[in-house]
Amino acid sequence: PTKEINMVPDMGKWKRSQAYADYIGFVLTLNEGVKRKKLTCEYEVSETVEKLLGLLDTLNNWIDETPPVDQPSRFGNQAFRTWYTKLDKNAEALVSALLPADKQAAVPEIAVYLKESVGNQTRIDYGTGHEAAFAAFLCCLCKVEVLGAGDQLALVFKVFDRYLQIMRKLQKTYRMEPAGSQGVWGLDDFQFLPFIWGSSQFVDHPTLEPRHFIDEKVINDNHQDYMFLECIKFINEMKTGPFAEHSNQLWNISAVPSWAKVNQGLIKMYKAECLEKFPVIQHFKFGSLLSIAPVNP
């Protein structure tokens, strides 16, 4: 896969591409799949999902084996580069283990998205573009048919949730900078998708409304069931001061009357703030699975 969006005018090519249609289709399919469901509900866990969780465990173990180093600057610990080098060297082998013999030709292409999904080795930062690469990685596994429709809940509730835990650990351990963050004007310094899928889980909830998600008791009692609350819990651990000041956009969202409206609003915002922003998409790579070719009209 290669970069195709090199200048702002190329953004039109992206929005018309098969890759854009496939990517947003994937996000929205999972959004429907998790609607009204708790993280703790029952669902099928396929062999491929088990293998993906094993892959994520490997990444997690490498963090434990690569402690931060002593350095003068507080942010961007250099040990992240050591950790990243392990992934860079082993990514193809890790992906190869997920695919049957007749699908091995797809390994180099799919491995690129895995490598792009954990942050930038040079800048030691992480943002929604890296998160998008992980969703693209999962999308590619669906396109080569090692994952299927029956894996939807496990993909969000097991695989993506585990990915988030590991990204939080990377961000904390190596003090990673937020990539292209809009500071208090952004939704979150690092993630976006769990807020979309997490708000979908809450649609038509009998008691918990958007106004409740900033309530500490609600968070503590329910975060094991709801991805949205896991995100809020992490923000509260990492930031000090009034919530309305450090997370203004989320504070505003808590005033929206229904979760269905929150969910629709976040999807619109994701398209506008992430998928249609040149600084995010310029790093996205296109190959045969996620193609820059225009959608057939």
N, C-alpha and C positions, 0 to 999 in steps of 0.2 A: 504493500500500500504506500501511496505517496500523497504529499500535500498538493492540493489543487486550487485552494482558495488563497491566492497570494496578494490580491489587492481588493479593496472594498467593492469595486464593480463586479468581482467574481462571486459576490454573495448571491446574486440572482441565479447563477449556475447551481449553487448549493440548494437553494429553495426549490428549484425545479428538478432536482436530481432524484434518482431512484433511492439513493442512500438516505436522503431526508425523509422520503415517504416511508421507507422501511423502518427508520429509526423512530419517527414519531408514532408510527403504527404500533411498534413494539411497546413503547411507553404507554400508549393509550389502551392497548390490549391488557397489559398488566394492571393498569388503573381500574379497568372493569373487573378483572379477575379477583382483586382483593377487596372489592366494595363490600362493606358491612361485615368484614371478617376480622377476627382477632389473630394476632401473631401466634397465640397458643391453640388455635383451632386445629382440627385433624386434617391432614392432607397426605397425598402420596409422596414418598421420597424415592426417586428412581436411583439406579446405580450411577448414572452420570452425575446427578446432584451430589451423591455421596463422594464421588471422585473430586468434584469441584470444592466441596468442603475440605477434603484432604489437601488440595492445592492451597487453599486459604490458610489452613493450619501450618503448612510449610512456610508461608510468608510470615506468619505470626511467630513461628519458632526462630526465624532468622532475626527478628527484632530482638528477641531475648538474647540471642548470641552476639548482638552488635550493640553494646551499650553506647550511649552518647559520650563523646570525648570532651575533655576540658578544653575550652577555647575562650578567647576574649569576648566574642559577640554572643549575646543572649539567644538570638534567633538563628535559625538555619544551621543546625548542628551538622558538622561535616561527616559524622558517622552515617548519616542518611545515604551518602554517596557509596559507602562501603556496602550498606544493605542493598542499595539499588543495583550495584554491580553483580551481586548474587542473582538477582532476578533477571538481569540482562543476560547473563551467561546461561541461565537454566530455563528461561521462559519457553523455548521451543520444546524441551524435554517435558516440561510440566504440561504443556498443551497436548503434546503427542500422546500422553497417558490418558487423555480424555477421549481420544478418537479411535475408532476401529481401523483395522489395516487398510480398508478401501477408501478411507477419508484422510489418510496421512498427508496427501498433497496440500490440504488446506492449512496445515500446521503453521508454516512461516507467516501466512497472512493473519491468522487469528492471534498468533503470539504478539504481533505488533500492538494490538489493542490492549492486551494484558499489560504489556510494558508501559503503555501510555497512561494506564489507569491509576497509577500510584503516586503521581506527583512528578515534578521536574527535577532531574538530577543536578543540573547546573544551578538553578535558582533556589533549590530546596523549598519549593512552594507547591501548593495543592489548591485546586479550585474545581468549578463545575465542568470545565473541559475535561479534566481527568476522570471525574465521575461519569461523564458522557462516554468516555472511552470504555469504562467497565460495562456500561449498558450495551455499548456496541459489541463488546466481546461476547456478552451473553446472546445478543441478537444473532451474531455470526454462528454461534453454536446451535441456535434454532434453525438457521438457514441451511446448515449442513446436516440437519435432522438428527443430531445426537440428543437434542432436547425437543420435547413436543408439547402439545397443548396441555397434557396432564401435569406438566411441571410448573405451570404458572405460579401457583401459591408457594411452592417450595423455592422458586427462583427469587421471589421478593422476601418471603418470611424467613427462609434459611440462608440462601446464598447471599443476597444483597444485604441482609441484616448483618451477617458475619463480615462481609466486606466493609460495612460501615464501622463495625467495632474495630477492625484492624486499621482503617484509615484514622479513626480517632486516636488509636494508640500511636500510630506514626506521627500524627500532628502533635501529640503531647510529648512523646519521647524525644523527637528531633526538633521540637519547636519550629514547625514548618510555617512559612509565611502564607497568608491567603493569596492565591493567584488572582490578580485583576479584581480584587474585592472592592465593592463600593462602600466599604465601611458600614456606618450605621444605616446607609440608604439601601443596602442590599438585604436580601432575605436572611442570609446566613453567610458567614465568611467562607464556608467550605462546600456545603451540600445544597442540593435543590430537590432531587427526585424523591427522597424520603418524605418530604413535606407534601408532594403531590399524592403519592401512594398512601401516605399516612392519613391525609385528609379524606381520601376515598374510604378507608377503613371505618371512619366515623360517620359516614352518610347515614341519615335516619337513626342515629343513636338515640335511645329513649330518654337518657338523662344528661349526657355530656354535650354541651353546646360549645361553639368556638370560644365564648367568653370564659369557659372554665380552664382552658389549657395553660393559663398562666398561674393557676392556683396550685400552690406547692403540694397541698394534700392530694389533689386530683392527680398530679404528676407522680407522686410517690406510690399512690395506690394502683395506678393503671399503666405505668410505663412498660411493664412486661407484656402487655397486650397490644400496645399501640406505638407504632414507629414514630409518629408525630411527637408523642410525649418523650420518647427516648431522645429525640433531637433537642427538645426544649431542656430536658434534664442536663444534657451535655453542655448546652450554651450556659446554663446557670452555674455549672461547675467551673467553666472556663472564664466567665466574665463577672465583674463586680459592678455594683451600682444598680440604679433602678432599671428594670426590664425595658420600660418605655424609652429609655435613653440609649441603651446599648443595642437594642433590637427593635428599632422603630417600626419597620415594616411588619414584623410579626405582631407587634402590639396593635397595629392598625387592623390586622387580619382578625384579631380576637373580637373586634367589634362587628364583624360580618354576621348576619343573623343565622345562616345555616351552613352546615358542612358541605352541602352540594354546591352552594355558591362559592365557598372557599376553594373547593376542588376545581371548579371551572375557572375561577380567577387565577389560580396558581398555574394552570395549564397555559392560559393566555400569557401570563407573566414569564413563564419558562421559555415560550417561543420568542417573546420580545427581548427578554433580558439575557438569555443564554444562546439559544439556537440562531437568533438573527443578529448576534453581535460579532463583528469581525474579529476582535481580539480573542474571542473564545474559539471560533470556528476555523481561524487560520491554521490552527495546529491539527485539525481533524484530518485523518488520512483515508484515502479511498482506494479500493482494490476491486476484485471481481465479486466479492460478497456484498460489500457496501459500495455501490458504483456511483460515480459522478455523472454517468450517462443520464440524460433527461428521462423522466417517466414517460412511457408511451401514452399519448393522449387517448 
